[in-house]
Amino acid sequence: MSQHEQLIVATRYGPVRGVRKTAGTGVEYLNFQKIPYCKPPVGERRFRDLELPEPWTEPLDCTQQGPSGYQFNKLLNKIVGSEDHLYVNVFTKELKPEKLRPVMLWIHGGAFMRGSSGTEMYGPDYLMQKDIVLVTFNYRLGAFGFLSLESQELGIPGNGGLKDQNLAIRWVRDNIASFGGDPDNVTLFGESAGGCSVHYHMVSEQSRGLFRRAIVMSGCALNNWSTMPRRGMGERLAKALGWDGTGGEAGALKVLMKAPAEDIIKYQDQLLTPNELENRMLFPFGPVVEPYPSGNTFIPKKPLEMCREAWSNDIDILIGGNSEEGLFCLSSIKENPAIMDNLKDFEYLVPMELELVRSSRVCREYGLRLKKFYYGDTEPSFENREGYLTLMTDKLFWHGLHRTIYSRINSRKGAKTFVYRFSVDSETYNHYRIYFCDRNVRGTAHADDLSYLFKNLFSPVPDADTFEYKTMQRLVELLTNFASMGTPNGGTVGDIWEPVSAEVEPYKCLNINNGGLSFVDLPEMRRMMLWDSIYKKEQLY
């Protein structure tokens, strides 16, 4: 192809123009960004279900990245974004390959409150080494994506952000063949709130059959932060914005519809009460069990019930997390060391989803069991924080992943479940730990794996003779093998990773560390059994 050719692709709604780029890894690829998958959710469309785009006839310039959704950006320490941000990005090496290529469709994380598909965090440079088509996109965040009102007349039951994702997945199914991608071979993958989202698509009937495989990273629908308790957050936000309380939810919605987007972001981050923070609620807006059924209900009941009969028990998945996920709690205890002195008997660390009264005998008993397990005879303090961070690794991430693995085994459908554990510890490349936790601690924090899957702005491609470079190549190969062939094995990876089987307990995982790959018993299994004993007793298994 010549440099001057017109890179124009016809989509269902109109033609788009892309640009040729060279990745940091030296690979050439074609870049299409900011392709609309809906009408912008602005003005009267704020909070509402999305509408399909208006068709266009002249080629749309899709050579530049679009904005993120409105959010508070921790690195820049300010509010950034736009309400007009719902676009898809496609990265591909050939528009007309001999055979259509496997598609990897990425859902970004960020606690349902932050994040975007931007290449500053999710550059395609590493994945483009393989013959796949990569798609990323934005969905609505915070109150914009997850406002949930009880009143059926108002038509905002919640989960707008997940419904946005569903529309983007449908856009891929309908358009990706024009970019060289195979609509019948789509692998959905995501991390943290993105991993949780992937799992929701696996259990929601709205997404049945829209993808062929899934990769669930460091977050799932059985994590205790995956659904929000119904606490009138919409009305609380309206009050923070000056609503006087008249007219019920309809009155609150009027205020929310008129409020400047920046004000919504400013006040939504201040909604959690001291008691909610003490109970470890992580964010005010996120997925909810919808208050009434409608034509496109996404979460009709508790995720655990959805898992038992999920359509995706028939598809193969890859699932896992990082060895020190809980390190992400370090910044909050550095800002407020008193957290560690106020843990009392750990009753506030017992998951809220167990629905126990904090002062009850049972809750206190569970709290003391946790304290004894993670601290033995020592006392928690800021200096002695390891036990707390390990507990958070298990409570917020690994135990939900563990229950998800068991819910799939118990479904007896025979689809494969490959479990991984990422434990690579680099002084320079574990960017989340370095920039958001503490550059002086070690370990593999939540989101540290992303630095080895996507090129980000924090640093250049690692040198070819480093273990960081080898890790990147391994991780890319494992995931693209799985997306292409349904097995992560093959190539330089070898043939060591077996799916979990119902007969084997404890199960094994692929352990990825500085030295390479090994297939081992899950190192966290003893810790998982402690949480199992609590959850089984409360019939949450």
N, C-alpha and C positions, 0 to 999 in steps of 0.2 A: 504494500500500500504506500502511496506517496504521501509526503507530509501535507500536501495541499488538498488531499481529498476531503470531500464533505462528509463528516461523520454524523450523518442524520439517520435517525431511526424512527419508524412510524410506530406510535403507541395507539392504543384504542381511542384516546381522546385527541391526539394530534401529534405532529412530528416534533422530535427533540434533537438538539445539536450537542454533541459531546466534544471532548478534546483528547488528544493522545498525550500520555504522560509516561515518564520513566520513574519506576519505583526506586527507593533507596537501595534495594537489593539488585538493581540493574535491569529488572524486567520491564518491558514495555507493556502498557495496558491502556485501555480506553476508559475514559472517566465521564460519567454522566451524573450530574448532581442537581438537586433542587427540581426534581420532576414532581409535579403536583399529583397527589392521589385522592384529593377531595377539594371541595371549595374551602377557602380559608375560614376557620371557625371564629370569625370576628363579628362585631356588632351584635345583631339579633341572634347570630348563630353561636355566640359564646355559651359554653356548657352543653350545647345541644348535640344530638347525634349528627354525625357528619353527612354531608350530601356529596354526591359524585361530582367531579370537576365539570366545568363548562368546556365543551370541545373548542379547539383552536385550529387554525389552518396554517399559519406561518410557523416555521420552525422556532421552537422556544430555545433560548440560550440556556443550556444546562451544563455550562463549563465551569461555573463557580458554585461554591457551597452556599446554602441558605442559612438563615439564623437559627439559633436554638429557641426553644420555648422560654417564656419568662421564668427566671429563677434567680436565686442568690448564688453567685459564683464565689466559692470559698477562696480560690487562688487569687482572683482579682479583687476580692472583698467588696463586691458591689452587685447590684441587680442588673442582669443583662437579658436580652432576648426580645422576642416579638410574639404576638399572638398568631401571626401568619407564618407558621413554621412547619406545617405538615407536608413534608416532601420526602421523596424516595431518592436514594443514591444507588447507582449501578456501576460496578467495576468489572470489566470483562476483557479478555485478551483478543477475542475474535467475535465479530458479529455473525459470521456464517461458518461455523466450524463444520467439519464433515458430519460430526455427531453432536447433538445438543449436549451441553455440559451440566454436571451436577451444580445445583444452586445452594449456596449457604446464606441464610437470611438471619441477620443479627438483630437482636433486641437489646438495646443498651440498658444499663442499670442506673442507680442514683436514688434509691429509696422512694421511688415514685414521685419525688419532689424536685429532682435535679437531673442533670446529664443531657446528652444529645448524641446524635450520630456523627458529630463533627470529626474530621480527620485529624484535628489536633490531638484527640485521644484514640481514634479508631482508624488510623491510616491503613490502607489495604496492602501496603508494600510487602508484607510477609506472606499473606495468603495468596497473593497474585503470582507467587512462584509456582503454584500448582494450577492444573487445568480445571478451575472451577469458576463460577460466576458469583461474586459477592454482592449482596444487597444490604444496605443499612437504611434506617429511616427514623424520623422523629414521631413521637406521639405526645398527647397533652399530659402535662404534669401538674402535681399539686391540686389546688382547688379547681383549676381549669379542666383537669382530666378526671378528677375523682370526687367532685361534689356529689352528694347523695341526699335527696330530699324524700321524706316519707310520703308526701301527698301525690297521689297518682295523677291528679289534674295537671300538675306542673311538669310531668314527663321527664324528670331527671332522677332516675332511680340509682344512678352511680355507675362506676366502672367505664366511664367514657374513654379513658386512656387505653383500656384493654380492647374496647370496641374499635378504637382507632387502629390498633395493631391488627385486628382481624381484617379491617378493610385494606390495610397495606399488604397483608398476606394474600388477599384476594387479587390485589393489583398485580402482585408477582405472578400468580397463577395465570392471569389473563394476558400479561404483557412480556414475560421474561423470554419467551422463545425468540422475540425480535432482537434480543441482545445476546443470543447464542446459548441461553440457559434452558434446561429441561424442566418444564412445569410439573412433570410427573416424578421428578427426583429433587425435591426441596427438603433441605435439612434446616430446621429452626434451631437457632442456638442463642444463648444469652447468659448474662452473669448477674448475680445479686438480684435486684428487682427485675432484671431482664431474665434471669434463670427462673425466677418465680413466675414471670409472665409466660415463658415457654411452657412451664408446667400447667398453668391455667389453660392454655390453648390445648394441651393434651387431655384435659379433663372436661372442658366445656363442649357441649354439643354444637355451639356456634362455629367451632373451628374443626369439626369432624372432617377428616379426610383431606384437609387443605395442605398437609405436608406429609412426607414419607418417613422421616426420622427426626430425632430431637437430641440436643445436647444441653443438659441442665447443669449450670455451673454456679456453685455457691449461693443457692437460693431456690426455694421450691414452695409450692402451695401448702405444704404441711409445716413450714416454718411458722413460729407463733406470731410473726409480724405480717403474715401474708394477707390477713383480713383485719380490717379495723372494726373495733367495737362501735356500735351506733351511739354516738354521743352528741348529736346535734351540732356538729362542727360548722355546718353551713350557717346556722343562726348565730353561732358564736363569732364566726368571721364577720357576719353582717353587723353585729353589735360593735365589734372592734372598729368597723368602718363608719360607725356613727348611727346605725339603725336604732330607733327608739323602741323597738319591740312590738309595734302595732302591725296588725294584719297577718300575723302568723308567718308560716314559711313563704307564702306569696309575697308578703311585705319584705321579708329578708331577701328574696330573689330579686326584687326590684332594685334594692340597694346594690346587690352583687353585680347585676347587669350593667349598672351605670358607673361602678367604681373604676378608677384608673387601674390598669393592670399592675403597675408598680406598687400601688397601695395594697392590692390583694396579696402580692408576694411579701411585702413588708410585714403585714399583720398575720398572715397564715403561719409564719415561723414563730409567732409568740403565743399561739393558742393553747399549747399544752399547759395544764395546771401543774403546780409543784407535786401534787399527788400522782398525776399521770406520769410525770417524769420519774418519780420515786418508783413507780411500778414498771419502769423501763418501757413505756410507750415510746416508739422511735420517731413517729411522724404523725401529723394530724390528718393528712389525706392519703388514702390508698384504697386498694380493693375492698369491697364490702359484699356481704350476702345481701342481694337486692331486696328491698322492702316489699315488693309486689311483683307478680309475673307480668312480662310484656312480650311483645313479638321478638325482641332480641335480648332477652335476659341472658347475661353471661355467667353469673354466679348465682344459681337459684337456691343453693343450700350450702351447708358447711363443706369445705374442700375435702375433708376426710370421707364424707359420704360420696362425693363426686369421684374420688379416686377408686372406690370399690367397684364402680361400674363403668370406668372410663373407657371410651372407644380406643384410646391409645395403648391399652394393655396389649393390643395386637401389634404395636410397632416397636422396632428396636431403638434403644436409647443408650446414651453415654451420660453418666451422672457422677458428680464428685465435688470436691472442694479443696481448700487450702489448709495446710496443717495448723496455722496460727491465725485463723479468721478473726478471732476476738481481739487481736491487736488494734482493730479499728476503734475500740473503746478507749484506747490509751489517751487520745487527745482530750476526751471529756474529763477523765480523772486528772490529767495534767492541769486543765483549766480550773478544776474544782476538786483538790485532793481530799476534801472532807467527805466526798462520796464513799471513800474507802473506810472512813471511821464510822459511817452511819449505816453499815450493812446489818447491824444488830444480829438477829439470828437467821439472816438470809431469807426471811419469809417474803420479802419484796422481790426476791429473785426467782421465786416459784412462778412459772408461766401463768399469765392472766387467763389463758385459754382453758386452764383447769377449773376456772370459775369458782375459786375457793375464797371465802372471807379471810382477809389477812390475819385477823385475830383468832381464827378458829384453831382448834387443837391440831387438826389434820395439816393445815398449812404450816403451822409452826414446826410440826414433826418433819415435814418434807424439807423445810428450810434448814433445820438442824442436820438432816441427813446430807444435804448438799454441802453445808459448812464443814462437816466432819470429813466428807469425801475429798473436797478440794483443799482443805486446810489442815486436816489432822488435828493436832493439838496446838497449832500455832494460831496467832490472831492476824486477821487481814489488816494491812496498812498500805500506805502508798508505796513504801519500800518493798513490801511483801505482796506485790500485786499479781504475781504470776497465776496464782490459783483463781483469782477473779477473772483474769483474761481468758484462762483455759475454760472456766465455766461458761463464759460468754461464747467462746468458740462452739461449745457443745449445744448450749441452749438456743442460740440464735441461728445456727447453721447446720452443724453435723447431725444433730438428732432428727431434724426434719428430713434431711436427705436420707438418713438411715431408715426412717419410717416409710419414706417413699419407695426405697428399694424393697422393703418387705411387702408393701402393698402390691407391688408388681409381682413379686414371687408368689404371693398368696392368691393372686388372680388366676394362677395356673394356666395362663394363655400360651406360655411357651415362647413369647417374644424375648429377645435378648436384652439384658441389662448389664452394661459394662460399667464398673465402678473405678474411678481414679482418685488419687490423692496427690495434690501438687505441693511439693515441699522444697522448692528451689530457693536458696538464700544467697542473694548477691549483694555485695556492698554498694554496687552502683546501679543495678537494674531493677530492683524491687521498688518501683517508683512510688507506689501508693504508701508503702511503709516509710520511705525516705521523706516524701513531701507532706504526708498527711498524718503520720503517727509520730515518728521520731527517727532522725537519721542515725542515732547512736544505738538503737536496739537492733537485735537480729531476729530472724524468723521469717515466715512467709505469711504476710498479712492478707486480709480480705482484698481482693482486686489486684494483688501482685502478679497473678498469672497473666493478666491482660497485657503487660509489657512485653510478653514473649509471643503474643498472638497478633497484636496490632502494633504498628509503628506509631509512636507518640512524639509530641514536641519536646519531651524532657531530655532526650538524648539521641544520638545517631544510631544507626544499625551497629550492633556489637561487632568487634573484629572476629574474623573467621576462625582464629585459633583459640577462642575463649569458650568456657563452658556455657556462658550466656548465649552465645551464637548457636552452640549445639542444642541447647534447651529450646531455643526458638525453632530450630529446624525440626526437632523431635515433636514438639507440640503441634506445629503446623501439619506435619505428616500424619500424626495420629488422628487429628480432627478431619483433615481432608480425605484420608483413607476411609474413615467411617462414612463421611458424606457421599463419597464416590461409590463405595463397594458394600457398605453395611457392616464392614469389620474394620477396626482400627489397626489390625495387624497387617504385616506386609512391608516390602521395601526395607529400609534400614532399621525399621522398628523390630523386625523379627516376628515371632509368632508366639509370644508369651502371654498375651492378655486374653483370659477366658471370661465369658459372661458368668454372672452369679447363677448358681443353680439352687433349686428348692431344697436339695438334699444336704447341702453343705452349710454348717454353722460352726464357727464364725466364717463369714464370707471373706474372700480375698479382694484386693484392689491392685491396680497398677500404681506403684509408688514412683513418682517422678521427682528425683532430687539431683543435687549437683553432680553426682557420679553417673547418672543415667537412669535406666528403667529397671525395676524389679517387680515381681509379682508376689505379693506378701499378704498375710492375714492383716486385716484392717487394724492399724496400731491403736486406734481409739476404741476398740470393741469393749474393753472393760468399762470405759466411761459411758458408752452407749447403753450397756446393760443396767447401769444405775438409773438412767432416765427412763428406759423401758419399764423398769419395775414401778415407777411412779405413774407413767402414762397408762400402763395396763390396768393398774388398780383403779384408775379414774375412767376406765373404758374408753380411752382415746386412741385405740390401736386399730 
